[in-house]
Amino acid sequence: MSLLIERRTVLLGSGAMMLGACSKVHESAPGQRLFDAVDDWHQGLQRSLTARNALAPEFSPEDISPTFRGNGSTDPQNDGYPEHAANNFADWRFTVSGLVQRPLSLSLDQIMRLPQRTQITRHDCVEGWSAIGQWTGPQLSTFLDLAGLRDTAKYIVFRCADDYTRGRYYESIDMIDALHPQTIIAHRLNGEPLPIKNGAPLRARVERQLGYKHAKYLTGIEAVASLDSIGLGKGGYWEDYGGYQWYAGM
């Protein structure tokens, strides 16, 4: 556990120092090749050091942070989100689409009737802050099992409701993280319904990766064979426009 925590600390410090420069460097062709090479190296190193199902550290209730800050988009105003929030998301739908045998459209009530996992984990933001929270929701693998994931699916794309300056937020992970037991679709934080600032009504928890991979305001997931035709083809909003690495494992 100490090795994992030390590696998280190093990565967070490095990420914070790089933020100011990465958006300029990645605009050049040599800079983009450098980022791609680092991304591949980082993913390869992480996967070589940890087992496929190795767990991120989990904590006790006494370790839960007194507050869990919101970050990035914290109150979407598009596509009827305020109306959904006022109605306690009673009409919210979560879809499972793409390379599946049985596309799904689920209500929050249906999601809460699925088998649930509760875990207390540390959220590490690339900006340098961390917080420990208790998250509850079905494992992502539960949705994929219900939908019948096709063999050609290589990635899971998180579809979100929040708009940013250059478009709708999205993220993606590969099947190793998608099927990991700690990757869940959370609807509760610290025993209460997920607050709006933290991504209500649903957010991804990908516990072995940095915070920007934990997409909020989820409207659905899409199973795909390639990320090339989604957004700018780099796998996520901040990967497309901020120079972030696609693989943010810790």
Secondary structure, 3 states (H helix, E strand, C coil): CHHHHHHHHHHHHHHHHHHHHHHHHCCCHHHHHHHHHHHHHHHHHHHHHCCCCCCCCCCCHHHCCCCCCCCCCCCCCCCCHHHHHHCCCCCCEEEEEECECCCEEEEHHHHHCCCCEEEEEEEECCCCCEEEEEEEECEHHHHHHHHCECCCCCEEEEEEEEEECCEEEEEEEEHHHHCCCCEEEECEECCEECCHHHCCCCEEEECCECHHHCCCCEEEEEEECCCCCCCCCCCCHHHHHCCCCCCCEC
